[in-house]
């Protein structure tokens, strides 16, 4: 689940939460709520084709 929050210094950011409530990741601070929503939409579009690199 994504949550949108207001940043202390102004603006908005999102957090991606797991089913157990743990924060998995968070975004940069956006100047508008609409920009934060667009960021969430971009993540949702990209996730199906995302890959990863093991750099251990």
KOLGU-381425 format. One record per atom (N, C-alpha, C, CB): residue number from 0; y, z, x. Coordinates in nm, 4 decimals. Each point is the difference from the previous one (the first is absolute). Glycine has a CB too. Example, Ala and Ser with C-alpha at 12.3 -4.5 7.8 and 13.67 -1.06 7.14 Angstrom:
BEGIN
@i 0 | north -0.5690 | up 0.7800 | east 1.3190
@i 0 | north 0.1190 | up 0.0000 | east -0.0890
@i 0 | north 0.1200 | up 0.0000 | east 0.0900
@i 0 | north -0.1173 | up 0.1246 | east -0.1892
@i 1 | north 0.2223 | up -0.1966 | east 0.1542
@i 1 | north 0.1190 | up 0.0060 | east 0.0820
@i 1 | north 0.1090 | up 0.0730 | east -0.0770
@i 1 | north -0.0628 | up -0.2145 | east 0.1184
***
This chain:
BEGIN
@i 0 | north -0.1160 | up 0.0000 | east 0.0842
@i 0 | north 0.1160 | up 0.0000 | east -0.0842
@i 0 | north 0.1234 | up 0.0000 | east 0.0895
@i 0 | north -0.1242 | up 0.1211 | east -0.1857
@i 1 | north 0.2253 | up -0.1974 | east 0.1478
@i 1 | north 0.1281 | up 0.0009 | east 0.0692
@i 1 | north 0.0953 | up 0.0937 | east -0.0730
@i 1 | north -0.0359 | up -0.2369 | east 0.0824
@i 2 | north 0.1165 | up 0.3086 | east -0.0066
@i 2 | north 0.1056 | up 0.0850 | east -0.0553
@i 2 | north 0.1317 | up -0.0413 | east 0.0650
@i 2 | north -0.1618 | up 0.1944 | east -0.0410
@i 3 | north 0.2674 | up -0.2027 | east -0.0379
@i 3 | north 0.1329 | up -0.0276 | east 0.0541
@i 3 | north 0.0773 | up 0.1312 | east 0.0013
@i 3 | north -0.0020 | up -0.2412 | east -0.0853
@i 4 | north 0.0684 | up 0.2676 | east 0.1981
@i 4 | north 0.0785 | up 0.1220 | east 0.0179
@i 4 | north 0.1409 | up -0.0364 | east 0.0439
@i 4 | north -0.2075 | up 0.1307 | east 0.0593
@i 5 | north 0.3011 | up -0.0405 | east -0.0847
@i 5 | north 0.1356 | up -0.0138 | east 0.0541
@i 5 | north 0.0030 | up 0.0639 | east 0.1376
@i 5 | north 0.1036 | up 0.0014 | east -0.2321
@i 6 | north -0.0421 | up -0.0689 | east 0.3259
@i 6 | north 0.0145 | up 0.0529 | east 0.1351
@i 6 | north 0.1164 | up 0.0981 | east 0.0044
@i 6 | north -0.0951 | up -0.2125 | east 0.0976
@i 7 | north 0.0872 | up 0.3107 | east -0.0102
@i 7 | north 0.1053 | up 0.1022 | east 0.0099
@i 7 | north 0.1354 | up -0.0596 | east 0.0343
@i 7 | north -0.1727 | up 0.1630 | east 0.0698
@i 8 | north 0.1751 | up -0.2613 | east 0.0186
@i 8 | north 0.1261 | up -0.0601 | east 0.0412
@i 8 | north 0.0462 | up -0.1133 | east -0.0896
@i 8 | north -0.0583 | up 0.0635 | east 0.2283
@i 9 | north -0.0125 | up -0.0869 | east -0.3375
@i 9 | north 0.0303 | up -0.1108 | east -0.0895
@i 9 | north -0.1050 | up -0.1087 | east 0.0132
@i 9 | north 0.2442 | up 0.0521 | east 0.0157
@i 10 | north -0.2643 | up -0.1248 | east -0.1181
@i 10 | north -0.0988 | up -0.1071 | east -0.0016
@i 10 | north -0.1321 | up 0.0465 | east -0.0595
@i 10 | north 0.1099 | up -0.0994 | east 0.2000
@i 11 | north -0.2092 | up 0.0145 | east -0.1848
@i 11 | north -0.1310 | up 0.0222 | east -0.0612
@i 11 | north -0.1102 | up -0.0364 | east 0.0986
@i 11 | north 0.0957 | up -0.0459 | east -0.2288
@i 12 | north -0.2108 | up 0.1105 | east 0.2152
@i 12 | north -0.1174 | up -0.0362 | east 0.0776
@i 12 | north -0.1223 | up 0.0209 | east -0.0864
@i 12 | north 0.1129 | up 0.0616 | east 0.2174
@i 13 | north -0.2241 | up -0.1218 | east -0.1766
@i 13 | north -0.1238 | up 0.0194 | east -0.0755
@i 13 | north -0.1064 | up 0.0640 | east 0.0881
@i 13 | north 0.0556 | up -0.1981 | east -0.1445
@i 14 | north -0.1472 | up 0.2631 | east 0.0767
@i 14 | north -0.1189 | up 0.0572 | east 0.0637
@i 14 | north -0.1221 | up -0.0557 | east -0.0714
@i 14 | north 0.1237 | up 0.2132 | east 0.0669
@i 15 | north -0.2257 | up -0.2451 | east 0.0099
@i 15 | north -0.1292 | up -0.0388 | east -0.0555
@i 15 | north -0.0893 | up 0.1222 | east 0.0085
@i 15 | north 0.0266 | up -0.2455 | east 0.0676
@i 16 | north -0.0760 | up 0.2907 | east -0.1833
@i 16 | north -0.0803 | up 0.1223 | east -0.0076
@i 16 | north -0.1457 | up -0.0329 | east -0.0328
@i 16 | north 0.2038 | up 0.1291 | east -0.0729
@i 17 | north -0.2947 | up -0.0558 | east 0.1335
@i 17 | north -0.1424 | up -0.0108 | east -0.0300
@i 17 | north -0.0309 | up 0.0741 | east -0.1301
@i 17 | north -0.0545 | up -0.0177 | east 0.2468
@i 18 | north -0.0651 | up -0.0005 | east -0.2968
@i 18 | north -0.0413 | up 0.0664 | east -0.1245
@i 18 | north 0.0058 | up 0.1517 | east 0.0121
@i 18 | north -0.1470 | up -0.1946 | east -0.0506
@i 19 | north 0.1297 | up 0.2475 | east 0.1730
@i 19 | north 0.0042 | up 0.1456 | east 0.0186
@i 19 | north 0.1425 | up 0.0517 | east 0.0224
@i 19 | north -0.2306 | up -0.0119 | east 0.0956
@i 20 | north 0.3307 | up -0.0762 | east -0.1054
@i 20 | north 0.1390 | up 0.0409 | east 0.0137
@i 20 | north 0.0554 | up -0.0089 | east 0.1412
@i 20 | north -0.0408 | up 0.1468 | east -0.1894
@i 21 | north -0.0442 | up -0.1793 | east 0.2861
@i 21 | north 0.0445 | up -0.0096 | east 0.1385
@i 21 | north 0.0837 | up -0.1263 | east 0.0202
@i 21 | north -0.2046 | up 0.1267 | east 0.0757
@i 22 | north 0.3136 | up -0.1158 | east 0.0006
@i 22 | north 0.0826 | up -0.1159 | east 0.0313
@i 22 | north -0.0700 | up -0.0839 | east 0.1059
@i 22 | north 0.2108 | up 0.1271 | east -0.0577
@i 23 | north -0.2326 | up -0.2542 | east 0.0248
@i 23 | north -0.0645 | up -0.0913 | east 0.0935
@i 23 | north 0.1017 | up -0.0700 | east 0.0889
@i 23 | north -0.1843 | up -0.0329 | east -0.1643
@i 24 | north 0.2977 | up -0.0045 | east 0.1073
@i 24 | north 0.1074 | up -0.0621 | east 0.0772
@i 24 | north 0.1286 | up 0.0065 | east -0.0799
@i 24 | north -0.1633 | up -0.1532 | east 0.1164
@i 25 | north 0.2739 | up 0.1195 | east -0.0500
@i 25 | north 0.1291 | up 0.0000 | east -0.0677
@i 25 | north 0.0840 | up -0.1139 | east 0.0545
@i 25 | north -0.0112 | up 0.2496 | east -0.0368
@i 26 | north 0.1148 | up -0.2829 | east -0.0344
@i 26 | north 0.0841 | up -0.1130 | east 0.0372
@i 26 | north 0.1225 | up 0.0448 | east 0.0780
@i 26 | north -0.0799 | up -0.1216 | east -0.2018
@i 27 | north 0.1565 | up 0.0225 | east 0.2414
@i 27 | north 0.1342 | up 0.0228 | east 0.0517
@i 27 | north 0.0886 | up 0.0417 | east -0.1174
@i 27 | north -0.0322 | up -0.1698 | east 0.1892
@i 28 | north 0.1561 | up 0.2062 | east -0.1640
@i 28 | north 0.0938 | up 0.0321 | east -0.1067
@i 28 | north 0.0713 | up -0.1289 | east -0.0409
@i 28 | north 0.0313 | up 0.2388 | east 0.0863
@i 29 | north -0.0347 | up -0.2673 | east -0.2144
@i 29 | north 0.0663 | up -0.1171 | east -0.0577
@i 29 | north 0.1317 | up 0.0436 | east -0.0626
@i 29 | north -0.2227 | up -0.1136 | east -0.0430
@i 30 | north 0.3184 | up 0.0241 | east 0.0384
@i 30 | north 0.1305 | up 0.0351 | east -0.0550
@i 30 | north 0.0000 | up 0.0062 | east -0.1524
@i 30 | north 0.1035 | up -0.1055 | east 0.1988
@i 31 | north -0.1944 | up 0.0308 | east -0.2627
@i 31 | north -0.0061 | up 0.0012 | east -0.1461
@i 31 | north -0.1431 | up 0.0255 | east -0.0468
@i 31 | north 0.1956 | up -0.1587 | east -0.0109
@i 32 | north -0.2075 | up 0.2080 | east -0.1104
@i 32 | north -0.1324 | up 0.0229 | east -0.0591
@i 32 | north -0.0731 | up -0.1329 | east -0.0187
@i 32 | north 0.0858 | up 0.2068 | east -0.1170
@i 33 | north -0.0114 | up -0.3101 | east 0.0794
@i 33 | north -0.0619 | up -0.1321 | east -0.0180
@i 33 | north -0.0612 | up -0.0501 | east 0.1308
@i 33 | north 0.1650 | up -0.0514 | east -0.1828
@i 34 | north -0.1000 | up 0.0768 | east 0.2945
@i 34 | north -0.0541 | up -0.0399 | east 0.1302
@i 34 | north -0.1290 | up 0.0760 | east 0.0305
@i 34 | north 0.2328 | up -0.0514 | east 0.0809
@i 35 | north -0.2373 | up 0.1792 | east -0.1136
@i 35 | north -0.1220 | up 0.0783 | east 0.0192
@i 35 | north -0.1123 | up -0.0550 | east -0.0873
@i 35 | north 0.1375 | up 0.2038 | east 0.0548
@i 36 | north -0.1058 | up -0.2390 | east -0.1773
@i 36 | north -0.1004 | up -0.0595 | east -0.0895
@i 36 | north -0.0496 | up -0.1339 | east 0.0542
@i 36 | north 0.1080 | up 0.1150 | east -0.1954
@i 37 | north -0.0178 | up -0.1935 | east 0.2524
@i 37 | north -0.0406 | up -0.1273 | east 0.0612
@i 37 | north -0.0902 | up 0.0238 | east 0.1204
@i 37 | north 0.2138 | up -0.1053 | east -0.0782
@i 38 | north -0.1880 | up 0.2117 | east 0.1533
@i 38 | north -0.0861 | up 0.0359 | east 0.1120
@i 38 | north -0.1412 | up 0.0341 | east -0.0453
@i 38 | north 0.2003 | up 0.0828 | east 0.1209
@i 39 | north -0.2098 | up -0.0089 | east -0.2300
@i 39 | north -0.1317 | up 0.0323 | east -0.0572
@i 39 | north -0.0714 | up -0.1276 | east -0.0422
@i 39 | north 0.0858 | up 0.2235 | east -0.0790
@i 40 | north -0.0136 | up -0.3131 | east 0.0126
@i 40 | north -0.0592 | up -0.1261 | east -0.0455
@i 40 | north -0.0499 | up -0.0822 | east 0.1195
@i 40 | north 0.1529 | up 0.0006 | east -0.2016
@i 41 | north -0.0785 | up -0.0003 | east 0.3112
@i 41 | north -0.0414 | up -0.0740 | east 0.1194
@i 41 | north -0.1287 | up 0.0575 | east 0.0577
@i 41 | north 0.2397 | up -0.0549 | east 0.0483
@i 42 | north -0.2496 | up 0.1862 | east -0.0410
@i 42 | north -0.1226 | up 0.0635 | east 0.0502
@i 42 | north -0.1178 | up -0.0382 | east -0.0894
@i 42 | north 0.1338 | up 0.1931 | east 0.0953
@i 43 | north -0.1152 | up -0.1882 | east -0.2245
@i 43 | north -0.1082 | up -0.0333 | east -0.0932
@i 43 | north -0.0464 | up -0.1444 | east 0.0163
@i 43 | north 0.0915 | up 0.1682 | east -0.1601
@i 44 | north 0.0026 | up -0.2592 | east 0.1881
@i 44 | north -0.0361 | up -0.1408 | east 0.0209
@i 44 | north -0.0772 | up -0.0195 | east 0.1301
@i 44 | north 0.2028 | up -0.0679 | east -0.1294
@i 45 | north -0.1659 | up 0.1418 | east 0.2330
@i 45 | north -0.0576 | up -0.0211 | east 0.1325
@i 45 | north -0.1318 | up 0.0725 | east 0.0244
@i 45 | north 0.2295 | up -0.0301 | east 0.0783
@i 46 | north -0.2550 | up 0.1370 | east -0.1488
@i 46 | north -0.1184 | up 0.0828 | east 0.0262
@i 46 | north -0.1316 | up -0.0771 | east -0.0097
@i 46 | north 0.1285 | up 0.1927 | east -0.0870
@i 47 | north -0.1485 | up -0.2798 | east -0.0114
@i 47 | north -0.1308 | up -0.0673 | east -0.0074
@i 47 | north -0.0365 | up -0.0797 | east 0.1254
@i 47 | north 0.0345 | up -0.0127 | east -0.2438
@i 48 | north 0.0644 | up -0.0350 | east 0.3180
@i 48 | north -0.0299 | up -0.0804 | east 0.1188
@i 48 | north 0.0282 | up 0.0748 | east 0.1308
@i 48 | north 0.0527 | up -0.2032 | east -0.1343
@i 49 | north -0.0262 | up 0.3310 | east 0.1259
@i 49 | north 0.0345 | up 0.0772 | east 0.1202
@i 49 | north -0.1211 | up 0.0176 | east 0.0907
@i 49 | north 0.1776 | up 0.1199 | east -0.1295
@i 50 | north -0.1503 | up -0.1255 | east 0.2585
@i 50 | north -0.1039 | up 0.0273 | east 0.0985
@i 50 | north 0.0440 | up 0.1213 | east 0.0821
@i 50 | north -0.0703 | up -0.2463 | east 0.0098
@i 51 | north -0.0134 | up 0.2871 | east 0.0825
@i 51 | north 0.0394 | up 0.1110 | east 0.0860
@i 51 | north -0.0529 | up -0.0268 | east 0.1402
@i 51 | north -0.0002 | up 0.1631 | east -0.1952
@i 52 | north 0.0607 | up -0.0932 | east 0.2921
@i 52 | north -0.0433 | up -0.0087 | east 0.1384
@i 52 | north -0.0332 | up 0.1389 | east 0.0498
@i 52 | north 0.1411 | up -0.2048 | east 0.0388
@i 53 | north -0.2562 | up 0.2179 | east 0.0205
@i 53 | north -0.0402 | up 0.1263 | east 0.0617
@i 53 | north 0.0506 | up -0.0026 | east 0.1437
@i 53 | north -0.2076 | up 0.0239 | east -0.1497
@i 54 | north 0.3086 | up 0.0557 | east 0.1787
@i 54 | north 0.0603 | up 0.0006 | east 0.1328
@i 54 | north -0.0366 | up 0.1246 | east 0.0799
@i 54 | north 0.1869 | up -0.1353 | east -0.0915
@i 55 | north -0.3053 | up 0.1886 | east 0.0642
@i 55 | north -0.0434 | up 0.1191 | east 0.0722
@i 55 | north -0.0554 | up -0.0348 | east 0.1357
@i 55 | north -0.0482 | up 0.1102 | east -0.2152
***
